[in-house]
């Protein structure tokens, strides 16, 4: 999937508003579809007892290097927020060394927007500075 160009599926998939450079492979398409599911507000309704929360001082709203090194531990494995964090990390790692940085920047911006939406704390807005 990571080597299959998304253009291969042009006849099967409805064209969106983003250029293929933002979702260049089948892997990207599927990962972003999963992110749509995990980041939707509907997932918030089914919270486990020990829900994973994102403090505003976490690497979620920090520079990408810190986010990629971050490994939240001791949290609910079924948390949609945690699953979204792992997907964002995988997408960013996948595109980290691409010659064209479009997909990397798109995933990083989406990570920051999502982080701002789910984070809590007084300095949330101050730390939210998209690239």
LUMTORDO-733717 format. One record per residue (C-alpha): residue in one letter; x, y, z. Coordinates in nm, 2 decimals, padded with zeros to 4 digits, always signed. Last residue first. Example, Ala and Ser with C-alpha at 12.3 -4.5 7.8 and 13.67 -1.06 7.14 Angstrom:
! LUMTORDO-733717
atom r:S, u:+01.37, v:-00.11, w:+00.71
atom r:A, u:+01.23, v:-00.45, w:+00.78
END
This chain:
! LUMTORDO-733717
atom r:X, u:+00.38, v:+02.56, w:+01.06
atom r:X, u:+00.07, v:+02.56, w:+01.28
atom r:X, u:+00.12, v:+02.75, w:+01.61
atom r:X, u:-00.10, v:+02.61, w:+01.89
atom r:X, u:+00.12, v:+02.65, w:+02.19
atom r:X, u:-00.04, v:+02.99, w:+02.29
atom r:X, u:-00.39, v:+02.85, w:+02.23
atom r:X, u:-00.34, v:+02.55, w:+02.46
atom r:X, u:-00.17, v:+02.75, w:+02.73
atom r:X, u:-00.45, v:+02.73, w:+02.98
atom r:X, u:-00.51, v:+02.35, w:+02.95
atom r:X, u:-00.69, v:+02.09, w:+02.75
atom r:X, u:-00.60, v:+01.93, w:+02.43
atom r:X, u:-00.86, v:+01.77, w:+02.20
atom r:X, u:-00.92, v:+02.04, w:+01.94
atom r:X, u:-00.57, v:+02.19, w:+01.95
atom r:X, u:-00.43, v:+01.84, w:+01.89
atom r:X, u:-00.66, v:+01.78, w:+01.60
atom r:X, u:-00.54, v:+02.11, w:+01.44
atom r:X, u:-00.18, v:+02.03, w:+01.52
atom r:X, u:-00.20, v:+01.68, w:+01.37
atom r:X, u:-00.38, v:+01.80, w:+01.06
atom r:X, u:-00.10, v:+02.05, w:+01.01
atom r:X, u:+00.16, v:+01.78, w:+01.05
atom r:X, u:-00.03, v:+01.55, w:+00.80
atom r:X, u:-00.05, v:+01.82, w:+00.54
atom r:X, u:+00.32, v:+01.92, w:+00.59
atom r:X, u:+00.43, v:+01.56, w:+00.55
atom r:X, u:+00.21, v:+01.51, w:+00.24
atom r:X, u:+00.35, v:+01.83, w:+00.07
atom r:X, u:+00.71, v:+01.77, w:+00.16
atom r:X, u:+00.82, v:+01.66, w:-00.19
atom r:X, u:+01.16, v:+01.49, w:-00.16
atom r:X, u:+01.00, v:+01.26, w:+00.10
atom r:X, u:+01.22, v:+01.21, w:+00.41
atom r:X, u:+00.95, v:+01.25, w:+00.68
atom r:X, u:+00.67, v:+01.11, w:+00.48
atom r:X, u:+00.64, v:+00.77, w:+00.65
atom r:X, u:+00.74, v:+00.91, w:+00.98
atom r:X, u:+00.47, v:+01.17, w:+00.96
atom r:X, u:+00.21, v:+00.91, w:+00.86
atom r:X, u:+00.31, v:+00.68, w:+01.14
atom r:X, u:+00.30, v:+00.96, w:+01.40
atom r:X, u:-00.04, v:+01.08, w:+01.29
atom r:X, u:-00.17, v:+00.72, w:+01.31
atom r:X, u:-00.03, v:+00.68, w:+01.66
atom r:X, u:-00.19, v:+01.00, w:+01.78
atom r:X, u:-00.53, v:+00.90, w:+01.62
atom r:X, u:-00.51, v:+00.56, w:+01.80
atom r:X, u:-00.44, v:+00.75, w:+02.13
atom r:X, u:-00.74, v:+00.98, w:+02.07
atom r:X, u:-00.96, v:+00.68, w:+01.98
atom r:X, u:-00.87, v:+00.52, w:+02.32
atom r:X, u:-00.87, v:+00.15, w:+02.30
atom r:X, u:-00.51, v:+00.12, w:+02.44
atom r:X, u:-00.62, v:+00.31, w:+02.76
atom r:X, u:-00.30, v:+00.47, w:+02.89
atom r:X, u:+00.01, v:+00.37, w:+03.06
atom r:X, u:+00.25, v:+00.52, w:+02.81
atom r:X, u:+00.24, v:+00.80, w:+02.56
atom r:X, u:+00.54, v:+00.76, w:+02.33
atom r:X, u:+00.67, v:+01.10, w:+02.21
atom r:X, u:+00.97, v:+01.09, w:+01.98
atom r:X, u:+00.76, v:+01.18, w:+01.68
atom r:X, u:+00.58, v:+01.46, w:+01.87
atom r:X, u:+00.91, v:+01.60, w:+01.99
atom r:X, u:+01.05, v:+01.62, w:+01.63
atom r:X, u:+00.72, v:+01.77, w:+01.51
atom r:X, u:+00.74, v:+02.07, w:+01.73
atom r:X, u:+00.49, v:+02.10, w:+02.00
atom r:X, u:+00.11, v:+02.07, w:+02.02
atom r:X, u:+00.09, v:+01.70, w:+02.06
atom r:X, u:+00.42, v:+01.71, w:+02.25
atom r:X, u:+00.23, v:+01.76, w:+02.57
atom r:X, u:+00.19, v:+02.10, w:+02.74
atom r:X, u:-00.17, v:+02.13, w:+02.63
atom r:X, u:-00.26, v:+01.81, w:+02.82
atom r:X, u:-00.40, v:+01.54, w:+02.60
atom r:X, u:-00.65, v:+01.30, w:+02.77
atom r:X, u:-00.66, v:+00.93, w:+02.76
atom r:X, u:-00.98, v:+00.80, w:+02.92
atom r:X, u:-00.96, v:+00.57, w:+03.22
atom r:X, u:-01.32, v:+00.46, w:+03.25
atom r:X, u:-01.37, v:+00.41, w:+02.87
atom r:X, u:-01.53, v:+00.68, w:+02.67
atom r:X, u:-01.80, v:+00.59, w:+02.41
atom r:X, u:-01.94, v:+00.94, w:+02.32
atom r:X, u:-01.61, v:+01.08, w:+02.22
atom r:X, u:-01.60, v:+00.85, w:+01.91
atom r:X, u:-01.89, v:+01.04, w:+01.76
atom r:X, u:-01.69, v:+01.36, w:+01.77
atom r:X, u:-01.48, v:+01.23, w:+01.48
atom r:X, u:-01.10, v:+01.20, w:+01.53
atom r:X, u:-01.09, v:+00.82, w:+01.52
atom r:X, u:-01.31, v:+00.78, w:+01.21
atom r:X, u:-01.15, v:+01.06, w:+01.01
atom r:X, u:-00.81, v:+00.93, w:+01.11
atom r:X, u:-00.90, v:+00.59, w:+00.97
atom r:X, u:-00.99, v:+00.76, w:+00.64
atom r:X, u:-00.66, v:+00.94, w:+00.66
atom r:X, u:-00.47, v:+00.62, w:+00.71
atom r:X, u:-00.66, v:+00.45, w:+00.41
atom r:X, u:-00.58, v:+00.74, w:+00.17
atom r:X, u:-00.22, v:+00.76, w:+00.29
atom r:X, u:-00.16, v:+00.39, w:+00.25
atom r:X, u:-00.31, v:+00.41, w:-00.10
atom r:X, u:-00.04, v:+00.65, w:-00.19
atom r:X, u:+00.01, v:+01.03, w:-00.26
atom r:X, u:-00.24, v:+01.17, w:-00.02
atom r:X, u:-00.14, v:+01.54, w:+00.00
atom r:X, u:+00.04, v:+01.52, w:-00.34
atom r:X, u:-00.28, v:+01.38, w:-00.49
atom r:X, u:-00.43, v:+01.73, w:-00.48
atom r:X, u:-00.69, v:+01.80, w:-00.22
atom r:X, u:-01.05, v:+01.88, w:-00.32
atom r:X, u:-01.16, v:+01.52, w:-00.35
atom r:X, u:-01.18, v:+01.29, w:-00.65
atom r:X, u:-01.43, v:+01.01, w:-00.62
atom r:X, u:-01.24, v:+00.68, w:-00.60
atom r:X, u:-01.27, v:+00.39, w:-00.84
atom r:X, u:-01.15, v:+00.55, w:-01.17
atom r:X, u:-00.87, v:+00.74, w:-01.00
atom r:X, u:-00.75, v:+00.42, w:-00.82
atom r:X, u:-00.40, v:+00.40, w:-00.97
atom r:X, u:-00.37, v:+00.78, w:-00.90
atom r:X, u:-00.33, v:+00.68, w:-00.53
atom r:X, u:+00.02, v:+00.55, w:-00.61
atom r:X, u:+00.09, v:+00.21, w:-00.46
atom r:X, u:+00.42, v:+00.20, w:-00.28
atom r:X, u:+00.28, v:+00.24, w:+00.08
atom r:X, u:+00.00, v:+00.00, w:+00.00
END
